[in-house]
Amino acid sequence: MTKNGEMSSGRGSMRDLTIIGGGPTGIFAAFQCGMNNISCRIIESMPQLGGQLTALYPEKYIYDVAAFPKVQAAELVESLWKQAERYGPELILGETVSRYRKLDDGSFDVETRSGRAFASRSVLVAAGLGAFSPRKLPQLGDLGELEGHSVLYSVQHMQQFAGKKVLIVGGGDSALDWAMMLLPEAEHVSVAHRSPEFRAHGKTQQDVLEAAEKGLLDVYLNTEVKSIEHDGPALRKVHLRSKSGKETSFEADYMLVLIGYISNLGPLAEWGLALNDNAIVVDGHMKTDVDGLYAAGDIASYPGKLKIIQTGLSDATMAVRHSLTYIHPGKKIKHQFSSIKMAKEKNK
């Protein structure tokens, strides 16, 4: 495994597949490369693997990944990497891919903002939502010193909320998942959502509403944050107003704003690829409109796409499998079951 900083600048060694993005989809694609006996590298802009799972909610539990009744985001990333690491994928961290060049022989040069270039026979874009920034509450204006202190857009360490009064703003899966996870930790949890109904999974909605009925937390639907009171970076009080005009105020130590993210493809938007709703259009083989260039995970768009981790893993499998016909033109590709491959490796 080669990590960022251990490789000299210039054109890197040729790999069969360069994977842009080190989230779950990218890591699983590296495992699939090993399963299919091709070399690969992962280029990730963050200093660590995991994408959103690591950057935004490493301690959050995930419930909809096969074989895991529940698993913390960081633990899932670690397990995925252990699965891929056995095949020695090259790992480049802290480098943002800026462009690619397709050469006359059909191979690719993938270039980063720092000026490094990496040679590859094919390319897989698994960059998640691309560059992303949290949606904020425009009615509150610039929150300045509160952001990162008492107004947060993600949870890095759940323990910081122990014994605190927390207002969660939002009504999606992330907001309600955190409401239930913080319930045993925080002194009190409140949830405010601007719409009359939540938009999270049905079971999570039921859990939150049942907890509210038991008086374990407070729920404010059809309600927005009107204003806040603070002392420097410390939040003191929040003022809510419902769409019917009812106003409610209470003390709060933290406001956790979980209303989604604004995605930006960044340099990928300039690659000339067909796009749909800020995602790269692919066919049934996960191929873009450039031969040898594939996309998988949240950044890939095709009819019926579901943006969940499980789908990203499937996308990665499809992309790697079909990249073989480009990497090895004319060669008959035979599907290999994991049990057979592992048995062969064990007997070597």
N, C-alpha and C positions, 0 to 999 in steps of 0.2 A: 504494500500500500504506500502510495506517495502522497504526502500531505503538502499543503501550500507552504512554500518557503523552502522546501527540500529539493526543488527542481529549478534549474537555471532558466533564465528567460530565453526566448526564442521559440522555435517550433518544437513542440513536444513530440514524443514518440508516437508512431501511428497506433491507433486503437480501432477496433472494429466499430465501436459505438461510443459516441460522446453523449452523455446524459446531462442536460441542462436543468438543474434543480435537484436538491437533495432532500426533498420531503418524502413522505411515505411512497408515493408513486415512483420517484426517482430511485430510491433505495431498493424497492422491490424489482425495478427494471434491472438493476445491477445483479441481483440474485438470478433473475431469469437469463441474463447473459451467461452467467456461470453454468446454469443448467443446460444452455445451448452451446457451450464450448466456444464462446466468443469473448474477446477482451473488451473492456470498457473503462471509462472514467466518468466520474461525477464531478461537475463544476457547480459549486454552490456559492451564492453571494454572501450568505451569512457565515459567521465564524464557526458554526456548528451545524450538524445535520438536523433535519426534522421539520424545516419549513415553519408553517404556522403553528404546528403542534408544539414545537420547542419555543418559538418566539413569543407566542401569545398566551398559551394556557398549558404549560408542561404538567401541572398538577391536576388538570381537569380529567375526570373519568369519561371514557368513551364506551358506549354500550352496544354499538351496532357493527362491530367487527367480528366476523365469524370466529368461533371457538373461544372467544373471550366474553364471559358474562359481563365483566367490566374490566377496563384496563386504563391506567393513567397514561396520558398522552406521551410523556417522556419515556415510560416503560415500553410503550408500543414502538417508539422510534428505536430504542435500544434493542428490542427483540428483532426488528426488521434488519438492523445493521448486523447483528450476530448471524442472521441467516445469510446475508450477502457477503460478509467479510471473509468467509471460508474460501471464496474464489479470488480474493485479492484485487478488488477493483481499485484503480487509481483514484485518489480523492484529492480534489483541489478546493480548498475552502477560502472564503473571503475574496473571491474573484467574480466580478459581474460580466457576463457575456454581452458584448456590444454588437457583434455582427458575425456573419459567416460568409465564406467564399466557396463556391463550388468550382473545383478545378476541372481541367479538360479530361482527366482520367476518371471523373465521377466521384472522386473523394472530396472531402471538405477540410477547410481550415476554419476553426472556430476561434475567434479573437475576443479578448477581454479588454476592459477599459484600461487596464494597466499596460497594454501593449503585448501581452503574451499571446501566442498562437498555438493551437493544439490540432494535430492532424488526426483525421478520423475518416473511416470508410462510410459511415452514416451518422446521423444525428437524431436524437430524441429530445424534444422539448417537454419537460415535466416541471414547469415553473409555477405550478399552482395558479394563484390569481395574479401572478406577476408581482410587481411592486404594489404594496397595499398600505393604506393609511386609514385609521379609524374614523368613522362618521362621528361628528361632534354635535353639540346642541347649540345651534346658531343663536337662539334667543338669549343665551347667556354671554355671548360675546367672547372676547379673549380671556381665558381663565388663567393665563400666565403661570404664576408660581404654584398654583394649585395642582396643575397637571403633573403627574408623576409622583405626587405626594398624597393628596387626599381625593383627587379626581383621577380615576384610572380608567383605561380602556382595555385592560387585560389583567389577568391574575398570574403573577409569577410565583408568589409564595402565599399559600392559603393561610399560614399561621399569622400573617400580619393583621388579619381580621379578627383574631381571637379576642373576645370580650368587647368588640366594637359594635357601634350602630351603623348599619350599612344600608344604603339605598341603591338598588339595582334598577337601572333605566333600560327598558327593552322588553320585548315579548317573544323573542325567538328561542331556539334551542339553547344557545349559549347562556342567555340571561336566566332562563328557568333552571337549567342544569346547575348553574352557580348558586342560584337561590337555595336549592335543595342541599348542595354540598356545603354551603356556608352556615346552614341552619344550626348544626351542632357546635360550630365554632364561634359565631358572632353572638353578641348580646341580643341583638335584634336585627331582623332582615325585613326590608320593605321592597316591594316591586311596583314600579310605575310604568305603565304602557299607554301610549297615546291612542291606541285603537280599542274598540269594545271587546275584542277577543284576542287571545294569544295566538301565535302562529307556530308554536313548537309542536313536537310529537305529542300525540294524544295522551300517552301514558304520563309524560312529564307534566303536561297541563293538569291532568287529574291529580297528580301528586301535590302540585303547588296549591291548587284550589282546595284540596282536602286539608292541607296544612293550614291554610288561611281560615277555613271553617273551624278548625280546632284552636285558633288563636295563636298559632305558632309563628305566623308571619302576617304582614299586612299587604294586601293587593289593592292597587289603584288603577282601574281600567279607564279608558277614555280620558286619560289624565297626562299632563305634561309638567315638567319642571318650569315654574314661573321665574324664580330667582333663588339665590343662595346668599347666606351670610358666612363670612369667614374672617379669620384673624391671621393675616399673612397666608402661608401655605396650608393652614389648618382649617378644615371645613367645620362650621359650627351648626348651621341650620339650613334646612331646605324648605322652600315654599312651593307647593303644588297647586295646580288649578285644573279642574275638570272642564270638559267641553260644555257642561251645563252651567259653569260659573262657580261651582263650589270650590272653596280654597281650604287647603290643609297645610299645616306647618308642623315640623318636628325636628328634633336634634339629630344630627348625623355626623359620624366621624369620617366616613368614606362615601363617595358616590362612584359607583361602578357603571360606566356608560357602555352598554353592549348592544348597539343598534346597527351593527354591521360595519363593513369596510368598503372603501372606494378603491377599486383595483385599477392599476395602470400597467399596461404591457411594457412600458419603457422602451428600450431599444428594439424589442421584438415587434413593435408596431410598425417599424420602418423596414421590415424584412420583405415587404411586398407579398406576404401570404394572405390568402383569403380569410377574412375574419367574420365572425358572427357574434354580436353582443360581447365584444371585447375578448373573444376566445378564438382560437385557431381552428378553422374548419378542416376536418379529416374525413376520410372515407371509412368503409367497414374494416379496413386493414390498419387503421390509425395513421394512414399516410396523408400528408399535406399535398398541396398542388405542386410540390417540388419532389421529384424522385429521390429517394434516399433520406428524406427529412420527414420525421414522424412527430406526433404530439400525443400526450396521454395525460390523464388526470383532469383537474379542474380547468386547465387551460385549453383542453380539446373540446370541440363542439361537433356534435352529430345528433341526428334525430333521436329523441327519447332519452337524452343524456341525463343522468342523475349525478349531481356533484356531491358524492360521498366517498369516504376512504375506500370502501369495498369496490366501488366502480373504478377508482383510480388503479387499484391493484390489477383488476381485470384488463383495463386499458394497457397497462405496462406489459402484461403477458402477451397480449395481442400484438403490440407494437414490436417487441423484441422478436417474437416468432416470425412476423412478416418481414422484418428487416433482414432476415437471413437470406431471402431471395435476392436482395440487393447486394448484400455483402459477398455472397457466394453465387453469382449468376450462373445459371445452367446446372447447378448442383441440386440433386434431388434431396429435399428436406424431409426428414422422417421425424415424426413426433416421438419424444422420449419421455416416458413416465418417470416421475421423481423416484419412485421406489426402486425401479430398475437401475437408474443412474447411481443412486446412493449405494446400492449393493455392489455395483462395479467399482466405485471409488473405495469402498471398504475392503474389497478383496485385492486391491492393487498392492 
